[in-house]
Amino acid sequence: MPSVTIDGSSYEAEAGERLIDVINRCGKEIPQVCYHPQLGPIQTCDTCIVEVDGKLTRACGTAISSAITVLTKIGSNRPAQRFSHHVFAAGASLLYHVVAA
């Protein structure tokens, strides 16, 4: 079983398990607008951006295959998350106006 270190705490993961599922199971909170465990990784909203071994990546699209280190609350992923929330909100607003018209 690969070991996943999330914000300094170690957790076990199954090989092939999605990182976002490990994060959720551990009780860590990260934004996740388009992810649902039964649907799988849609990878369209970018709100679940985390740092994995020094690189920004989507937690929903990352399958665990070996030991990794994950940071969920870092400065470099915040702008990416905020931008994604902004784009999502703008799109939802536009959709509402189109449907309501």
Steps between C-alpha positions, in 0.01 A plus 500: 500500500643837402542758774353844442621790713236773506592826671755316716282202603547153351214286366480170316345480154413221261700492178289673234283684753425859412679759708178693556343189658794465740477870589125470564542182706759675718261784576702767322291767333576612147262651245353252252227629275488241221608184686270223620636153589239323284575715195877498521738781411334741258797739530324813380487742792857500640377582851674196653850619406761381751878477501632146449875459539552865412267521198146634480250235390132411522430272796207342312719394208796367698513124554727381780770261378786570740579704811424870452501821702195724468447857616142624496539842660784678326536839342555377145173308469276776641507724188417199279209403727369858519518538121312171455229609743471833317466332159251249637289773662504710183392201292224408743375859493499502120316166490240632744438808284469291183261247660296765680453708184 
